[in-house]
Amino acid sequence: MKTMKTLLAAAATTAAAVTIALTPTSAVAGPGHDHDHGHDMKASVGHAAPNFTLTDLEGKEHTLADYTADGKTVVLEWFNPDCPFVKKHHEANKSMYETYRSAKENDVVWLAINSGKPGNQGTGQERNERAVKEYGIEYPVLLDESGKVGKMYQAKTTPHMYIIDGEGVLVYAGAIDNNPRFDLGDVNYVSQAIGEMAHGKAISESETRPYGCSVKY
């Protein structure tokens, strides 16, 4: 496990690639994979999440609408295994794993998406297969090498988190927690939102500022 000093050094060397989004984002919809699901739609919190189909590292296709048709809540995690902020939550801490495990108890589907262009940092089948083992990831990692799905949701950072409820409505978009540095925050927005949903409550913070490395489109 890398120390915080190592992570900070890694962040410094990739400073040009690191960005903190200063405002909540909406998303421009588009086709996922080779399936046309309505590319003129807009993805925004409180409205239907754009559908997509992507293939995971084992060759299995995942279609968002298939999960929500079964009433499943879905979490989307934009992923780059070599981003220092992804390492913060997967390696230096186990915050992403712990958030996933907690969500799983509420029957939530969790999907990681890597929208990096081939040849860019953290991309490719082999690198992501290694990352699954390195980080102990128990959920599918989907490759979006064309960037269509990432741009559909206007994913800005890795990580960038989205929650879609069982009716297919985008109910949360933003950061995983409230600390854009290398310590963990005292509020985990994803866990908070899922917990509120599980108790039939309105989500208290449905849009937050995402932070991390820029998605390597």
C-alpha positions as CSV (number, residue, x, y, z in Angstrom):
1,M,0.0,0.0,0.0
2,K,1.4,3.4,-1.0
3,T,1.9,6.1,1.5
4,M,0.3,9.5,1.3
5,K,3.7,11.0,0.4
6,T,4.0,8.6,-2.5
7,L,0.5,9.6,-3.7
8,L,1.3,13.3,-3.4
9,A,4.4,12.8,-5.4
10,A,2.5,10.9,-8.1
11,A,-0.1,13.7,-8.1
12,A,2.6,16.3,-8.5
13,T,4.1,14.6,-11.6
14,T,0.6,14.4,-13.1
15,A,-0.5,17.9,-12.1
16,A,-1.4,18.9,-15.6
17,A,-3.7,15.9,-15.8
18,V,-5.5,16.7,-12.5
19,T,-8.6,18.8,-12.4
20,I,-11.2,19.7,-9.8
21,A,-14.5,20.5,-11.3
22,L,-15.9,23.7,-9.8
23,T,-19.5,23.3,-10.7
24,P,-22.0,20.4,-10.9
25,T,-22.3,19.1,-14.4
26,S,-25.1,18.1,-16.7
27,A,-24.6,15.6,-19.4
28,V,-25.2,15.5,-23.1
29,A,-26.6,12.1,-24.1
30,G,-25.4,9.9,-26.9
31,P,-25.3,6.3,-28.1
32,G,-23.5,3.8,-25.9
33,H,-21.6,1.0,-27.6
34,D,-23.2,0.4,-31.0
35,H,-26.7,0.8,-29.8
36,D,-28.7,4.0,-30.5
37,H,-30.5,4.9,-27.3
38,G,-31.4,8.5,-28.2
39,H,-28.4,10.7,-28.7
40,D,-30.2,14.0,-28.5
41,M,-31.2,13.5,-24.8
42,K,-29.8,15.5,-22.0
43,A,-28.7,13.7,-18.8
44,S,-29.5,15.7,-15.7
45,V,-30.3,15.0,-12.1
46,G,-34.0,14.5,-11.7
47,H,-34.5,13.2,-15.2
48,A,-34.2,9.9,-17.0
49,A,-30.6,8.7,-17.2
50,P,-29.5,8.0,-20.8
51,N,-29.3,4.4,-21.6
52,F,-26.1,2.7,-22.8
53,T,-24.6,-0.7,-23.5
54,L,-20.9,-1.4,-22.7
55,T,-18.8,-4.6,-22.5
56,D,-16.8,-5.5,-19.4
57,L,-13.4,-7.1,-19.2
58,E,-14.8,-10.6,-19.4
59,G,-16.7,-9.8,-22.6
60,K,-20.2,-9.5,-21.0
61,E,-22.5,-6.7,-22.2
62,H,-24.2,-4.5,-19.6
63,T,-27.2,-2.4,-20.6
64,L,-28.3,0.2,-18.0
65,A,-32.0,-0.2,-18.9
66,D,-31.9,-3.9,-18.2
67,Y,-31.0,-3.2,-14.6
68,T,-33.4,-0.4,-14.0
69,A,-36.2,-2.5,-15.7
70,D,-35.7,-4.9,-12.8
71,G,-36.0,-2.0,-10.3
72,K,-32.3,-2.0,-9.5
73,T,-30.5,1.1,-8.3
74,V,-27.2,1.6,-10.3
75,V,-24.0,3.3,-9.3
76,L,-21.6,4.4,-12.0
77,E,-18.0,5.1,-11.1
78,W,-15.8,6.7,-13.7
79,F,-12.4,4.9,-13.4
80,N,-8.8,5.2,-14.3
81,P,-6.5,2.8,-12.4
82,D,-3.5,5.1,-12.7
83,C,-5.1,8.3,-11.5
84,P,-3.8,9.3,-8.0
85,F,-7.3,10.2,-6.9
86,V,-8.6,6.8,-7.9
87,K,-5.7,5.3,-6.0
88,K,-6.8,7.4,-3.0
89,H,-10.1,5.6,-2.8
90,H,-8.9,2.1,-4.1
91,E,-5.4,1.7,-2.7
92,A,-4.4,4.2,0.0
93,N,-7.8,3.8,1.5
94,K,-10.5,1.2,0.8
95,S,-13.2,3.8,0.7
96,M,-14.5,2.8,-2.8
97,Y,-14.6,-0.9,-1.8
98,E,-16.4,-0.1,1.5
99,T,-18.9,2.1,-0.3
100,Y,-19.6,-0.6,-2.8
101,R,-20.0,-3.3,-0.1
102,S,-22.4,-1.1,1.8
103,A,-24.4,-0.4,-1.4
104,K,-24.5,-4.1,-2.3
105,E,-26.3,-4.7,1.0
106,N,-29.1,-2.6,-0.4
107,D,-29.1,-4.6,-3.7
108,V,-27.4,-1.9,-5.7
109,V,-25.6,-2.6,-9.0
110,W,-22.2,-1.0,-9.2
111,L,-20.4,-0.5,-12.6
112,A,-17.0,1.1,-13.2
113,I,-16.5,2.8,-16.5
114,N,-13.1,3.7,-18.1
115,S,-13.7,6.2,-20.9
116,G,-10.0,6.7,-21.7
117,K,-8.9,6.7,-25.3
118,P,-6.6,3.8,-26.2
119,G,-2.9,4.7,-25.5
120,N,-3.8,7.2,-22.8
121,Q,-3.1,6.7,-19.1
122,G,-4.8,3.8,-17.4
123,T,-6.4,2.4,-20.6
124,G,-6.6,-1.0,-22.2
125,Q,-7.8,-4.5,-21.4
126,E,-4.6,-5.7,-19.8
127,R,-4.0,-2.7,-17.5
128,N,-7.6,-2.8,-16.3
129,E,-7.5,-6.5,-15.7
130,R,-4.4,-6.0,-13.5
131,A,-6.1,-3.2,-11.7
132,V,-9.1,-5.4,-10.8
133,K,-6.6,-7.8,-9.1
134,E,-4.5,-5.0,-7.5
135,Y,-7.5,-3.2,-6.0
136,G,-9.6,-6.2,-5.3
137,I,-12.5,-4.9,-7.4
138,E,-15.5,-7.2,-7.2
139,Y,-17.8,-5.4,-9.7
140,P,-17.6,-5.1,-13.5
141,V,-15.2,-2.7,-15.2
142,L,-16.6,-1.5,-18.5
143,L,-14.4,-0.1,-21.3
144,D,-15.7,2.9,-23.2
145,E,-12.8,3.5,-25.5
146,S,-14.7,5.7,-27.9
147,G,-15.6,8.0,-25.0
148,K,-19.3,8.0,-26.1
149,V,-20.8,7.1,-22.7
150,G,-18.5,9.3,-20.8
151,K,-19.3,12.3,-23.0
152,M,-23.0,11.3,-22.8
153,Y,-22.8,11.8,-19.1
154,Q,-20.2,14.6,-19.3
155,A,-18.0,12.7,-16.9
156,K,-15.2,15.1,-16.0
157,T,-13.0,13.4,-13.5
158,T,-11.9,10.0,-12.2
159,P,-13.6,9.3,-10.0
160,H,-16.9,10.9,-11.0
161,M,-20.0,9.2,-9.4
162,Y,-23.6,8.8,-10.6
163,I,-26.6,7.1,-9.0
164,I,-29.6,6.0,-11.0
165,D,-32.7,4.8,-9.2
166,G,-34.8,1.8,-10.0
167,E,-37.1,3.9,-12.2
168,G,-34.1,4.9,-14.4
169,V,-33.9,8.5,-13.0
170,L,-30.5,10.1,-12.4
171,V,-30.7,11.1,-8.7
172,Y,-27.0,11.9,-7.9
173,A,-24.0,13.2,-9.8
174,G,-20.7,14.4,-8.3
175,A,-17.9,13.4,-6.0
176,I,-17.7,10.4,-3.8
177,D,-16.8,12.5,-0.7
178,N,-16.3,16.1,0.4
179,N,-12.5,16.2,0.5
180,P,-10.7,16.9,-2.9
181,R,-7.3,16.3,-1.3
182,F,-5.7,13.0,-0.3
183,D,-7.4,12.6,3.1
184,L,-10.9,11.2,3.2
185,G,-13.8,13.5,3.7
186,D,-16.2,13.3,6.6
187,V,-19.2,13.0,4.3
188,N,-19.5,10.2,1.7
189,Y,-22.1,11.5,-0.7
190,V,-22.7,8.2,-2.4
191,S,-23.3,6.3,0.9
192,Q,-25.4,9.1,2.2
193,A,-27.6,9.1,-0.9
194,I,-28.1,5.4,-1.0
195,G,-28.9,5.3,2.7
196,E,-31.5,8.0,2.3
197,M,-33.0,6.2,-0.7
198,A,-33.2,3.0,1.4
199,H,-35.2,4.8,4.1
200,G,-37.5,6.4,1.6
201,K,-36.1,9.8,2.1
202,A,-35.3,12.5,-0.4
203,I,-31.6,12.8,-1.3
204,S,-30.2,15.7,0.7
205,E,-27.3,16.5,-1.7
206,S,-28.1,15.4,-5.2
207,E,-25.3,17.3,-7.0
208,T,-21.8,18.0,-5.7
209,R,-18.5,19.1,-7.2
210,P,-16.6,16.1,-8.7
211,Y,-12.8,16.1,-8.2
212,G,-9.9,14.0,-9.6
213,C,-7.9,13.5,-12.7
214,S,-9.4,14.5,-16.0
215,V,-11.1,11.7,-18.0
216,K,-8.5,10.7,-20.6
217,Y,-10.8,11.0,-23.7
